[in-house]
Amino acid sequence: MNKMDLVNKISEKSGLTKRDVETVLNSFVGEVTEALSAGDKVQLVGFGTFETRKRSGRTGRNPQNGDPIAIPESVIPAFKAGNKLRDAVK
């Protein structure tokens, strides 16, 4: 399912216009992005938690010639599914 499929489904079920649903969806994504950029968590009870995790630096290998390279630490976005979502997917 892509973004437009999601907008269409929500529009059908809620009775809102597609434009309104897309505005809300874009606002949601923007707010989650801003919160994660600021280092905050976004927790939706029953659905899951959006958070950031620190990936430590390590030594890797260049796949072309096998030489070792230093991979710096980084911060990545992560999603942890809530109990209701996990149970629904089972």
Secondary structure by P-SEA (a helix, b strand, c coil): ccaaaaaaaaaaaccccaaaaaaaaaaaaaaaaaaaaabbbbbcccccccbbbbbbbbbbbccccbbbbbbccbbbbbbbbcaaaaaaac
